[in-house]
Amino acid sequence: MQASHKEIEILESIYHSSENVRQRDLAHGAGMSLGMTNAILKRLAGKGWITVRKVNNRNIRYAVTPEGMDVIVRRSYRYFRRTIKNVAYYRRAIEELAEQVKERGYAGMLLVGASDLDFIVEHACSRVNLPLLKEDPVDAQKVFYLYSEGYIPDNEEPSGDGIEYLQRLLKAVEG
């Protein structure tokens, strides 16, 4: 059975919460109404992914079943595979960029801004023997500035995502 994003979010919230998690807390955490949260909880119980036990007139206890854990694990595995695939894509693109920068005679590359990909940039530069600079050089060296995925230069408007920005950089170096 396929799970919606909100179902998974509620399922994971139940798994990570204390025994006495309330519907109101689940609704608030997922950014949903109580009615929608109630409907999702009933759906999760109907699929056998959670158990619902009435403790007293005011308290209900939710627990994730082994089938529910399987759903969480499969989603985590798919997320992990997608992440690895994206890292491999970025690695190839950044290695190609470093090779082109080196071929064009740049003395080094400067990564501007904090980046989740800095280790890939460092590896790519070392592979092609291109210095990865830690700070902007004072002398007139020919330096290639690579802006991190979170940094937007003053003269550019933010548009697209990190991949699109990297592709534009590759085209600029090729041209």
N, C-alpha and C positions, 0 to 999 in steps of 0.2 A: 504494500500500500504506500502510495506517495503522500508525503506530508507537506503542508503549506509552511511558509516561512514563520508565520505567527504560531502555528502548532508546535514547531520545533523550538521556538523561543520560549513558549510556555513550558514545554517539556523540560528544556534545559534549566529553566528557572526553578521548577519543582525539584529537579535533581540536585541543584546547587544550594537550595535553601534549607532552612531548618525544618523540623518536622511540622511545625505549626504555621506554615505559610498560609496567608489568607488570600481569598480571591481578590480582594481590594489591592493587596500588595502585588499580586501577579498582574492585574490589570494596569496598575500604575507603571510597573517595570516594563510592560510591553507597549505602553501608550495606547491602551484600548479601553473601551467602556466595560463596565461590570457585566452587562448583558452579553457582549461579544465574548468576553473571557469565559463566562459561564457556558456559553454554547461550545466554545473550543474545548473546555474541560469535559463536557459531556461527550464530545466527539472523540477525544483522546481515550476516555474510559470505554467508549463503544468499540474502539479499535483494539482495546486490550493493552494500551501503552502505559496507562496509569491505573492505580486502584484508588478508590474513594471510600473512606471509612468515616462514618459519622461518630464523633467522639461524644458529643452531647448536642443539645438543641442549638448551641451557638458555634460549635467548632467542628470543622471537617478536616480530616487529615488526608493528604495526597501523597502517593508514593509512585515512583517510576518502576514499572515491571521490567523483567528481563527483555521482553519484546520492545519496550520503550527504549531501553539502553541500546539495543541493537540499532534502532533508528538513529540515535545520537551518534553512535560509533560510525555507522555508514556515512552520515553527513560529514563527520569530522574527517574521515578518510578521503571523501571526495574533495573537501576543502584543501586538505594536505596535498593531494595530487595536482589540483589546479594551481596551488601556490608553487610547487616544484616546477611545473610546466612554465609558469610565468617567470620564475627565476632563471630557468634555462634560456628562455626567449631574451630576457634582458641581458644575460651574460653574453650571448652571441652578438646581440646588437651593440653592446658597449665594447666588446673586443674588436668588432669591425670598425667602430668609430675610432678607437685608439690606434688601430693600424692606419687608417686614413689620415688621422692627425699627424702621426709620425711621418708618413709618406709626404705630406705637404710641408714638412720642414719645421714644424713647431718644436720649440725647445722644451715644452712641458705642458701638462694639463693641470688646470686648477679647478677643483670641485667647489662651487660656490653654494653655501647653505648646507644644512644638515640633511643627510640622505640615508635611507634604509638600504641603499645600494652601494654605499661607499666601499665595502669590501670587494664588490665585483669590479668597481672602477679601479681600485688599487691593484687587483689581480691582473686586469686587462692591461694596465699601463706597464706593470712589471714584465708581462709576457712579451711585449714589443719593445722593451727597454726605453720607455718614455717616462721621464720623471713625473710623478704626481706631486705637485707642489702643495705645500701646506699654507702658504700665504702668497699674496700678490707680490711678485718681484718688483724691486724698485727700479732696476735697470730696464732697458728697452728690449728685453727678450720677446720673441714671438711666442705668446702664451695662448693656448686654447682654453676658453672659459666654458666649463660645463656646469650649467645650473641644475641644482638638485630638483627633485620632483616637487618639493614644497616651496621652492624659491621662484619668484616671478620678478624678472628685472623691471626697473622703473619704466622703461620705454615699451613694455609689452603688456597687452591685456591678457588676463588669464583666459584660456580656452582649451577645451578638450581635457584629456587625461595625461598621465605621465608617458604612456606609450606614444600618444600622438605627438607630444613635445619632443620625445627622443627621435621619432621618425623625421620631424622637421629639422632637427639638428643634423641627422645623417644626410639629408638632402642638401643642407647648406654646406656641409663639408665636401660633398661630392661635386657640387656646382662650382 
